Amino acid sequence: MSAEWDAGDLGCGDLVLELRLRLDALPPGCILKLIARDSGARADIPAWCRLTGHTLVAEEHPVYRIRRKEN
């Protein structure tokens, strides 16, 4: 299963809060394709994944693919 979310220019504070909710709603192992145009996303998305345990599968700004962690 996979999902997609276009976060547009959403700033990083709001972006990671919404990202958490969206990933929590997905089953473990699911891939979320995130489109985040905010310039801070280049640093913030990889750091957020490291902190939360989700896997950043691919990144090519503005597109990020994140695998939801196992419970």
FENSUL-V252433 format. One record per residue. N is the residue number from 1. RES is the residue in one letter. BURIAL is + if it has 16 or more other C-alpha atoms within 10 Angstrom, else -. Layout:
N:RES:BURIAL
N:RES:BURIAL
This chain:
1:M:-
2:S:-
3:A:-
4:E:-
5:W:-
6:D:-
7:A:+
8:G:-
9:D:-
10:L:+
11:G:-
12:C:+
13:G:-
14:D:-
15:L:+
16:V:+
17:L:-
18:E:-
19:L:+
20:R:-
21:L:-
22:R:-
23:L:+
24:D:-
25:A:-
26:L:+
27:P:-
28:P:-
29:G:+
30:C:+
31:I:+
32:L:+
33:K:+
34:L:+
35:I:+
36:A:+
37:R:+
38:D:+
39:S:-
40:G:-
41:A:+
42:R:+
43:A:-
44:D:+
45:I:+
46:P:+
47:A:-
48:W:+
49:C:+
50:R:-
51:L:-
52:T:-
53:G:-
54:H:+
55:T:+
56:L:+
57:V:-
58:A:-
59:E:+
60:E:-
61:H:-
62:P:+
63:V:+
64:Y:+
65:R:+
66:I:+
67:R:+
68:R:+
69:K:+
70:E:-
71:N:-
